[in-house]
Amino acid sequence: MTCLRVVALFAACVPAATLLSQAPAPTLLLPKLVNAPVIDGDLGEWRERAWHDGVWDVARVSHAPWYDGGVRNRLTRHGTEPAADEDLSARYYLAWDDRYLYLGAEVRDNVNDTTDPKHEPKRWYYKDAIAWFIEAPRDEKSELFAEGDHGFAFVIDPKKPDYGAWWRHGAPDRTYVEEPLPAHAVSYVVRMNPWGRSAGDFILEARIDLAATCGKTDRRWTPPKIGDTYSLCIVHTDPDGGDYGGHLLIHGSGDDDRTWTPMRLVGPQAPIERKPN
């Protein structure tokens, strides 16, 4: 039997999802900002100079290699909600400079739900929220919020309660440390209904002081520089009146940092040029 026939038979027998899950994740390129933006809920100063990879919704996630068949990576329907493609879609933005990590999201959502009947400050994942899971710097070990792992989570509540900016992280001697992001380490704004389309729509803009977070909990951390490699997973929660509700997991499949996508710090990026007619 020729090698070509063996390869063809193997491809026919192994599910496509399995082949995809074994493919190496492409490295994301995280641009540096020359000018620090004002954190005011308007991404116009930096959105075209940041990393983003288009619009994400449940249909696109269902074709990604980290999709889990709808176990956690799903939306939920409660009552007379619209179709899935109208329920939740978002663009996520990231950039950096010598001091900060910048996070942004422009989100279309049919319902804003921040009510948790069993509220605890750490239960951001039972509310409308976005969390950026970051490993800085990346290593090849499989860890669950150990030293070097950070979850920067933001509840989508413009009143910014004391649990609204949350920090899950590891430390040299502990895992899953849960605490509010220190006020001196974060600045963020949630702007609701920015396009006058739906009361559930929002823009989130935030910056994280890397030395005040990563630098305080990881013995390996050094100030960011071009060429450093971090890791990324985005977790967007959307209960819509349910309990645990729906999640979109993007660029990773949960708490295990080995599933998070590599992300390399690079120099400034020019906006995409639009050609004249």
C-alpha positions, 0 to 999 in steps of 0.5 A: 500500500502506498504512503498516499493511500495510507494517509487517505485512509487515515484521514477518512477514518479520523473525525475532522474535529480530532484532526483540528484539535491536534493541529498547532494553534496559530500564534496571535500577534499583539500590537504595541500602542504608541499612544495610550488611549483614554479609557472612556468606553470609546475604542476609536483611538486604538481599535484599528491599531489593536489585535482582533480577529473579526466577529465571534458568535456561536456559529463561528465558535461551533467550527473552532478546534476548541469547541466542546460540542455544546457542553459549556461552549454554548448559548441558552434559550429562555422563553421567547428569545431570538435566533442564536445569531441575534443572541450574542456576537462580539469583536474583542480587541487587545493591545499593550504598551510598556505598562498596560494590557488594553482590553476591549469588546464591542458586543451585540446582545439581546439582554443584559443580565447581571442578576445572580440569585446565589450571588457571590463576588467571585461568581462573575460567570453567572452574570453577563461578563467577559474574562480574558484568561492570560498566561504571562509569560507562556510556558508549556506546562498544563496548569489550572490558574497556577503561578503565571495564570490570570483571569481578568473578568468584567461584569457588564454593569455600568455601575461598576460594583466592587466585584465588577472587575475580578481577578482570578490568578495563581501565586507561587504557593497557591492556585485559584486565588479569587479577589477584586482587581485592585483599584490601582491596577485597573481602569475600565468603562462599560457603555450600554446601548452605544448604537441605540439598537438594543439595551443589551448592547455594550462596549467594554474598555479596560486597561490592566497594570501588568506590574501591579498584577502579573508582577506581584504574583509570578516570579518569572514575570518581567516587564513586557517587551517585543518578542515576549509570548503570552497565552490567551483564552476569552470567556464570554458569559451570557445567562439571559435569565438562566442559572449557569447560562451560556458561554462562548469560549474563544481561543481556548477551552477553559481553565487549563492553560495548555489549551490557551492560544499563544500570543506574541507581543509585536511592534505597532500596527498600522490600520488596514488601508482601504483602497480608493475606487 
